[in-house]
Amino acid sequence: MDKRSLKRYPIKMASKSTVSQACRIENTDFYLHAHTALISHQRILIVSLYDKNKLRNKEKDPLFRIFMTKEEYITQDFCEEKPVWRTARIKYLIESTWYKKIEISCCDDRSAAVLNRFFSYLNMEKLSPVDKLIKGQKRIMEKRLEKKHQREKSKIDQKMREVKKLPKNFMDWIDETAMAHSRYIYYQYSRKKYMDGYCTHCHSDVKVSGVKHRKIGVCPNCGKKVLFLAAGKATRILDHGEAVYFQKTKKGFVVRFFSIYKYYGKHYKTPEIRTPELKRIFYEDTKCLKYEWRNFKQTGEMRWCAGWDCYTFYDAACYTANLEKVLTGTPYQYCAIKQFADRYEGAGVNVPYYLKRYGSKPFIEYMVKAGLYHMVEELTQPWYFFGEYNQDGKNLLEVLGVTREQFRFIQQNDMYSFEFRTYKKMLSQKNVRYRKTSAVSVNSMSVISV
């Protein structure tokens, strides 16, 4: 609809009969006048809305004027100093209260007939003319919103086409590495010296001796660390884990996040594993595009949605077989995340914050290569805010502000940040005491010489 043509259309003032109704009837809050007109070669429904209180004060000008077709609507608002255009429905233009329902009535039978005739396509004969107007606007809004959603979904789907299939060994890696904390030996309790057991990691029958329920030990077959469980006591176990997979794209790479659920029931030899993918982050130079699997716009449709960042993966195992190839040629080529993820089997990494902190603190690379894993773990968490590092340092000694001998001690103990701060305070206090002792010695020597 052409707003200029609509604006030039004459304003319908309230009639004497409408003013009379407003003065006599208490139950109605607003009065509605409706008629159709040909504007810019288009048949348009024009609805004028009058406030009862203004009509009682002999103010006949409308509060709102709605222009409507079967495909669209727009409202001219006269509440401000100058008329403004609104796209909200009549339901939300009128202020309502929780204790009172707003009542709208037609000024005359002709307005009611115009509304009934205009909305005849809705096939809702039981509704009142005003309810038909509200329903008609709702349908137009739903169609308008559906088109908007479809454009947004098409854009997201186009982006998701860049994501390729997972490698064939991905599920094996999930079971063997990402869920390294979910390794058990189920044994059949008996008074015999050797009891029959089954290792969920190497999938083999074993003989165990001197074990107790929920005690940690080692599998006699594969040599991996396991938790012993009596088959009669442990009937239901649900383990949770997180996994991250890097994948190359045309403009950079995408990081895919999986939530893992491994359920051991009565048939513990064949546990159920579910790996729903909940998050994807596309890294394209300086851009970071985030998507999550959730309810799209509260419509009930579960799909990929853009702009969300609600799922947290602070401790996810990282698939590293293709990591160097994926990061080559990107700003994160030398971030050393592969070495950090391989520090032990199934090690957790906060990938989004690792990559984010690497941009502002590139010395993370040197820390990882030096084996200062505990410091890096803290640096790559969202709660970290301490600033005891010299970001302008050219090497790790300057970054930490220590000597080579002191650095070796820090490296051997793989210190946490709070341990490092305590160690530096001890060094500073030691230096202060040494300077004071030296000063006293010098003064004593000067007195003796005199």
C-alpha positions as CSV (number, residue, x, y, z in Angstrom):
1,M,0.0,0.0,0.0
2,D,1.1,3.5,-0.9
3,K,1.4,5.5,2.4
4,R,1.3,8.8,0.6
5,S,-2.1,8.0,-1.0
6,L,-3.4,6.7,2.3
7,K,-2.3,9.8,4.1
8,R,-4.1,12.1,1.7
9,Y,-7.4,10.2,2.2
10,P,-9.9,12.3,4.2
11,I,-10.2,11.5,7.9
12,K,-13.6,10.3,9.0
13,M,-14.8,12.2,12.0
14,A,-17.2,10.6,14.5
15,S,-20.9,11.2,13.8
16,K,-23.4,12.7,16.3
17,S,-25.0,9.3,16.9
18,T,-21.6,7.8,17.8
19,V,-21.0,10.7,20.3
20,S,-24.5,10.1,21.7
21,Q,-23.7,6.3,22.2
22,A,-20.4,7.2,24.0
23,C,-22.3,9.4,26.4
24,R,-25.1,6.9,27.1
25,I,-23.3,3.5,27.1
26,E,-20.8,2.5,29.8
27,N,-19.7,-1.0,28.7
28,T,-17.9,0.1,25.5
29,D,-14.3,1.6,25.6
30,F,-13.8,2.2,21.8
31,Y,-16.1,2.7,18.9
32,L,-15.3,1.5,15.4
33,H,-16.4,2.8,12.0
34,A,-15.6,0.8,8.9
35,H,-16.0,1.4,5.2
36,T,-14.2,0.5,1.9
37,A,-12.7,2.8,-0.7
38,L,-10.7,2.6,-3.9
39,I,-7.3,4.1,-3.2
40,S,-4.5,3.9,-5.9
41,H,-6.6,1.4,-7.9
42,Q,-6.9,-0.9,-4.9
43,R,-10.0,-1.8,-2.8
44,I,-9.0,-1.0,0.8
45,L,-10.9,-1.5,4.1
46,I,-10.6,1.7,6.3
47,V,-11.4,1.3,10.0
48,S,-11.5,4.4,12.2
49,L,-11.2,3.8,16.0
50,Y,-12.6,6.4,18.5
51,D,-11.9,6.7,22.2
52,K,-15.1,6.9,24.4
53,N,-13.6,9.4,26.8
54,K,-12.6,11.7,23.9
55,L,-16.0,11.4,22.4
56,R,-17.6,12.5,25.7
57,N,-15.4,15.6,25.5
58,K,-16.8,16.4,22.0
59,E,-13.5,15.3,20.4
60,K,-14.6,13.6,17.2
61,D,-11.2,12.8,15.6
62,P,-10.2,9.1,15.5
63,L,-7.5,7.6,17.7
64,F,-6.3,5.2,15.0
65,R,-7.0,4.6,11.4
66,I,-6.4,1.2,10.0
67,F,-5.9,0.5,6.2
68,M,-6.3,-3.1,5.3
69,T,-6.4,-5.5,2.4
70,K,-6.5,-9.3,2.4
71,E,-2.7,-9.5,2.3
72,E,-1.5,-6.6,4.4
73,Y,-2.5,-3.8,6.9
74,I,-1.0,-0.7,8.4
75,T,-2.2,1.7,11.0
76,Q,-2.1,5.5,11.2
77,D,-1.6,6.6,14.8
78,F,-2.9,10.0,15.9
79,C,-1.9,9.8,19.5
80,E,1.4,11.7,19.0
81,E,1.8,15.3,18.0
82,K,2.3,14.2,14.4
83,P,0.6,11.1,12.9
84,V,2.9,8.1,12.7
85,W,2.6,4.7,11.0
86,R,2.3,1.5,13.0
87,T,2.6,-2.2,12.0
88,A,1.2,-3.6,15.2
89,R,-2.2,-5.3,15.3
90,I,-5.2,-3.5,16.8
91,K,-5.0,-6.0,19.7
92,Y,-1.7,-4.4,20.8
93,L,-2.3,-0.8,19.9
94,I,-4.9,-0.5,22.6
95,E,-3.7,-0.5,26.2
96,S,-5.4,-3.1,28.3
97,T,-5.2,-4.0,32.0
98,W,-5.2,-7.4,33.7
99,Y,-8.4,-6.7,35.6
100,K,-10.5,-5.4,32.7
101,K,-11.1,-6.5,29.1
102,I,-11.2,-3.8,26.5
103,E,-14.5,-3.7,24.7
104,I,-14.8,-2.4,21.1
105,S,-18.2,-1.9,19.4
106,C,-19.3,-0.9,15.9
107,C,-20.7,2.6,15.5
108,D,-23.6,1.4,13.4
109,D,-25.0,-1.7,11.5
110,R,-23.5,-0.5,8.3
111,S,-19.9,-0.8,9.8
112,A,-20.7,-4.3,11.0
113,A,-22.0,-5.3,7.6
114,V,-18.9,-3.9,5.9
115,L,-16.6,-6.0,8.2
116,N,-18.8,-9.2,7.7
117,R,-18.6,-8.8,4.0
118,F,-14.9,-8.0,3.8
119,F,-13.9,-11.0,6.0
120,S,-16.3,-13.4,4.4
121,Y,-13.3,-15.4,3.1
122,L,-12.5,-16.4,6.7
123,N,-15.6,-18.6,7.0
124,M,-16.1,-17.7,10.6
125,E,-19.8,-16.7,10.8
126,K,-20.0,-17.3,14.6
127,L,-17.5,-14.5,15.3
128,S,-18.5,-10.9,15.8
129,P,-17.4,-8.3,13.2
130,V,-14.7,-6.9,15.6
131,D,-13.4,-10.4,16.3
132,K,-13.2,-11.0,12.5
133,L,-11.1,-7.9,12.2
134,I,-8.7,-9.1,14.9
135,K,-8.6,-12.6,13.4
136,G,-8.0,-11.2,9.9
137,Q,-5.0,-9.2,11.2
138,K,-3.6,-12.2,13.0
139,R,-3.7,-14.3,9.8
140,I,-2.0,-11.7,7.8
141,M,0.7,-11.4,10.6
142,E,1.2,-15.1,10.6
143,K,1.7,-15.2,6.8
144,R,4.0,-12.3,7.0
145,L,6.0,-13.9,9.8
146,E,6.1,-17.2,8.0
147,K,7.7,-15.6,4.9
148,K,10.2,-13.8,7.2
149,H,11.0,-17.1,8.9
150,Q,11.3,-18.9,5.6
151,R,13.9,-16.4,4.4
152,E,15.9,-16.8,7.6
153,K,15.7,-20.6,7.5
154,S,16.8,-20.7,3.8
155,K,19.8,-18.6,4.7
156,I,20.7,-21.0,7.6
157,D,20.1,-24.1,5.5
158,Q,22.5,-22.7,2.8
159,K,25.1,-22.2,5.5
160,M,24.6,-25.7,6.9
161,R,25.3,-27.2,3.4
162,E,29.0,-26.3,3.9
163,V,29.2,-28.9,6.7
164,K,30.4,-32.3,5.4
165,K,29.8,-35.8,6.8
166,L,31.7,-37.1,9.8
167,P,34.6,-39.5,9.3
168,K,33.9,-43.2,9.5
169,N,36.0,-43.7,12.7
170,F,34.3,-40.8,14.6
171,M,32.0,-43.0,16.6
172,D,34.9,-45.4,17.4
173,W,36.9,-42.3,18.6
174,I,33.9,-41.2,20.7
175,D,33.7,-44.6,22.5
176,E,37.5,-45.1,22.9
177,T,38.8,-41.6,23.6
178,A,36.0,-39.0,24.2
179,M,34.4,-41.3,26.8
180,A,37.7,-42.5,28.3
181,H,36.1,-41.8,31.7
182,S,33.4,-44.4,31.0
183,R,35.4,-47.6,31.3
184,Y,34.2,-50.5,33.5
185,I,34.8,-54.1,34.3
186,Y,31.6,-55.8,35.2
187,Y,32.2,-58.9,37.3
188,Q,30.1,-61.7,38.5
189,Y,30.6,-61.8,42.3
190,S,31.6,-65.2,43.8
191,R,33.8,-66.6,46.6
192,K,36.2,-68.0,44.1
193,K,39.7,-66.5,43.9
194,Y,39.1,-65.5,40.2
195,M,35.8,-64.1,39.1
196,D,34.5,-63.7,35.6
197,G,34.4,-60.2,34.3
198,Y,33.9,-58.1,31.1
199,C,35.8,-55.0,30.1
200,T,33.7,-52.4,28.3
201,H,36.7,-50.8,26.8
202,C,38.5,-53.7,25.1
203,H,35.3,-55.7,24.9
204,S,36.9,-58.9,26.2
205,D,36.1,-61.4,28.9
206,V,38.6,-61.3,31.7
207,K,39.4,-62.9,35.1
208,V,39.7,-60.6,38.1
209,S,40.7,-61.2,41.7
210,G,40.6,-59.3,44.9
211,V,38.3,-56.5,43.5
212,K,35.6,-54.6,45.2
213,H,32.5,-52.8,43.9
214,R,33.2,-49.2,42.7
215,K,36.9,-49.5,43.2
216,I,39.4,-48.2,40.6
217,G,41.8,-50.7,39.0
218,V,43.4,-51.8,35.8
219,C,42.1,-54.2,33.1
220,P,44.3,-57.3,33.0
221,N,43.8,-57.5,29.2
222,C,44.2,-53.9,27.8
223,G,45.9,-52.3,30.8
224,K,43.6,-49.3,30.9
225,K,42.3,-47.7,34.1
226,V,38.8,-49.0,34.9
227,L,36.1,-48.9,37.6
228,F,35.1,-52.3,38.9
229,L,31.3,-52.9,39.1
230,A,29.5,-55.9,40.5
231,A,27.0,-56.9,37.8
232,G,24.2,-57.4,40.4
233,K,24.6,-53.9,42.0
234,A,25.2,-51.7,39.0
235,T,22.1,-52.1,36.8
236,R,21.8,-48.6,35.4
237,I,24.6,-46.2,34.7
238,L,24.4,-43.1,32.5
239,D,27.7,-41.3,31.7
240,H,27.9,-37.9,30.0
241,G,30.6,-36.5,27.8
242,E,31.3,-33.7,25.3
243,A,33.2,-33.9,22.0
244,V,34.4,-31.4,19.4
245,Y,35.1,-31.9,15.7
246,F,36.9,-29.4,13.4
247,Q,36.0,-29.4,9.7
248,K,37.3,-27.4,6.8
249,T,35.0,-25.0,4.9
250,K,35.4,-22.7,1.9
251,K,36.0,-19.5,4.0
252,G,37.7,-21.1,7.0
253,F,36.5,-23.9,9.3
254,V,33.6,-25.0,11.4
255,V,33.7,-26.4,15.0
256,R,31.0,-28.9,15.7
257,F,29.9,-29.7,19.3
258,F,28.4,-33.0,20.4
259,S,26.8,-34.0,23.7
260,I,27.4,-37.7,24.5
261,Y,25.2,-40.0,26.5
262,K,26.4,-43.5,27.2
263,Y,23.9,-45.8,29.0
264,Y,24.7,-49.1,30.6
265,G,21.7,-51.2,31.5
266,K,21.2,-54.9,32.0
267,H,22.9,-55.6,28.7
268,Y,26.1,-53.8,29.7
269,K,28.0,-55.5,26.8
270,T,26.1,-53.4,24.3
271,P,25.7,-49.9,25.9
272,E,23.5,-47.3,24.1
273,I,25.4,-44.3,22.8
274,R,23.7,-41.1,21.7
275,T,25.6,-38.1,20.3
276,P,23.3,-35.2,19.5
277,E,25.0,-32.3,17.8
278,L,23.9,-29.1,19.5
279,K,26.2,-26.3,18.3
280,R,28.2,-25.2,15.3
281,I,30.6,-22.2,15.1
282,F,31.9,-21.0,11.8
283,Y,35.3,-19.2,11.9
284,E,35.9,-17.1,8.8
285,D,38.9,-14.7,9.3
286,T,37.7,-12.4,12.0
287,K,34.0,-13.5,11.8
288,C,32.5,-16.0,14.3
289,L,29.1,-17.2,13.3
290,K,27.2,-19.3,15.9
291,Y,24.3,-21.7,15.4
292,E,22.5,-24.0,17.8
293,W,20.0,-26.8,17.5
294,R,16.9,-25.6,19.3
295,N,13.2,-24.6,19.0
296,F,13.0,-22.1,16.1
297,K,11.4,-18.9,17.2
298,Q,9.2,-20.8,19.7
299,T,7.3,-22.4,16.7
300,G,7.8,-26.0,17.9
301,E,10.2,-26.8,15.0
302,M,13.5,-28.2,16.1
303,R,16.2,-27.1,13.7
304,W,19.5,-25.0,13.4
305,C,19.0,-21.5,14.6
306,A,21.4,-18.5,14.1
307,G,22.8,-16.2,16.7
308,W,22.4,-18.4,19.8
309,D,25.1,-19.0,22.4
310,C,23.4,-20.9,25.2
311,Y,25.0,-24.3,25.2
312,T,28.3,-24.5,27.0
313,F,31.1,-27.0,26.2
314,Y,33.8,-26.1,28.8
315,D,35.3,-29.6,29.0
316,A,35.0,-31.3,25.6
317,A,37.3,-33.9,24.1
318,C,38.8,-32.8,20.8
319,Y,39.2,-34.9,17.7
320,T,42.8,-34.2,16.6
321,A,43.5,-36.5,13.7
322,N,42.7,-33.8,11.1
323,L,43.3,-30.7,13.3
324,E,46.6,-29.5,11.7
325,K,45.2,-29.8,8.2
326,V,42.0,-27.9,9.1
327,L,43.9,-25.0,10.8
328,T,46.6,-24.6,8.2
329,G,46.2,-21.2,6.5
330,T,44.0,-19.8,9.2
331,P,44.8,-17.3,12.0
332,Y,44.9,-20.2,14.4
333,Q,47.5,-22.2,12.5
334,Y,50.0,-22.0,15.4
335,C,47.7,-22.0,18.4
336,A,48.9,-25.4,19.6
337,I,45.4,-26.6,20.4
338,K,46.3,-30.1,19.1
339,Q,49.1,-30.5,21.6
340,F,46.9,-29.2,24.4
341,A,44.0,-31.6,23.4
342,D,46.4,-34.5,23.4
343,R,48.0,-33.9,26.8
344,Y,46.2,-37.0,28.0
345,E,43.6,-39.4,26.7
346,G,40.1,-37.7,26.5
347,A,41.5,-34.4,27.8
348,G,38.8,-31.6,28.0
349,V,39.2,-28.3,26.1
350,N,37.1,-25.2,26.1
351,V,37.5,-24.7,22.4
352,P,35.6,-21.4,21.9
353,Y,37.5,-19.7,24.7
354,Y,40.8,-21.2,23.7
355,L,40.5,-19.7,20.2
356,K,39.2,-16.4,21.7
357,R,42.0,-16.1,24.2
358,Y,44.6,-17.0,21.7
359,G,43.7,-13.9,19.7
360,S,44.4,-11.6,22.7
361,K,47.0,-13.8,24.4
362,P,49.1,-15.5,21.7
363,F,51.7,-16.6,24.3
364,I,49.3,-19.5,25.1
365,E,51.1,-21.3,22.3
366,Y,54.4,-21.1,24.2
367,M,52.8,-22.2,27.4
368,V,51.4,-25.3,25.8
369,K,54.7,-26.2,24.1
370,A,56.4,-25.7,27.5
371,G,54.0,-28.0,29.2
372,L,52.3,-25.4,31.4
373,Y,48.9,-27.1,30.9
374,H,47.3,-26.0,34.2
375,M,47.9,-22.3,33.4
376,V,46.4,-22.8,30.0
377,E,43.4,-24.6,31.4
378,E,42.7,-21.5,33.6
379,L,43.4,-19.0,30.8
380,T,40.9,-20.7,28.6
381,Q,38.0,-20.5,31.0
382,P,35.4,-17.6,31.0
383,W,35.9,-16.9,34.7
384,Y,39.6,-16.1,34.3
385,F,40.4,-12.4,34.9
386,F,43.8,-12.3,36.5
387,G,46.5,-10.3,34.7
388,E,49.8,-11.5,36.2
389,Y,51.2,-12.1,32.7
390,N,53.2,-9.6,30.6
391,Q,51.4,-9.8,27.2
392,D,54.2,-7.7,25.5
393,G,56.9,-10.2,26.4
394,K,58.9,-11.5,23.5
395,N,59.4,-14.9,25.1
396,L,57.9,-17.0,27.9
397,L,60.5,-15.8,30.4
398,E,59.5,-12.2,29.8
399,V,55.8,-13.1,29.8
400,L,56.1,-14.7,33.2
401,G,58.7,-12.3,34.5
402,V,61.0,-15.0,35.9
403,T,64.6,-16.2,35.4
404,R,65.5,-19.3,33.5
405,E,66.1,-21.2,36.7
406,Q,62.8,-20.1,38.2
407,F,61.0,-21.1,35.0
408,R,62.4,-24.6,35.2
409,F,60.9,-25.0,38.7
410,I,57.5,-23.7,37.4
411,Q,57.7,-26.0,34.5
412,Q,58.6,-29.1,36.5
413,N,55.6,-28.5,38.8
414,D,53.2,-27.5,36.1
415,M,51.9,-24.7,38.4
416,Y,48.4,-23.3,38.5
417,S,47.9,-19.6,38.3
418,F,47.4,-19.2,42.0
419,E,50.5,-21.3,42.7
420,F,52.4,-19.1,40.3
421,R,51.3,-15.9,42.0
422,T,52.2,-17.3,45.4
423,Y,55.6,-18.3,44.1
424,K,56.3,-14.9,42.7
425,K,55.3,-13.3,46.1
426,M,57.7,-15.6,47.8
427,L,60.5,-14.6,45.4
428,S,59.7,-10.9,45.9
429,Q,59.7,-11.2,49.7
430,K,63.0,-13.2,49.6
431,N,64.6,-10.4,47.5
432,V,63.4,-7.8,50.0
433,R,64.9,-9.6,52.9
434,Y,68.1,-10.2,51.0
435,R,68.4,-6.4,50.3
436,K,67.7,-5.5,53.9
437,T,70.4,-8.0,55.1
438,S,72.9,-6.6,52.6
439,A,72.2,-3.0,53.7
440,V,72.8,-4.0,57.4
441,S,76.1,-5.7,56.5
442,V,77.3,-2.6,54.6
443,N,76.4,-0.3,57.5
444,S,78.2,-2.6,60.0
445,M,81.4,-2.6,57.9
446,S,81.3,1.2,57.7
447,V,81.1,1.5,61.5
448,I,84.0,-0.9,62.0
449,S,86.2,1.0,59.6
450,V,85.5,4.3,61.5
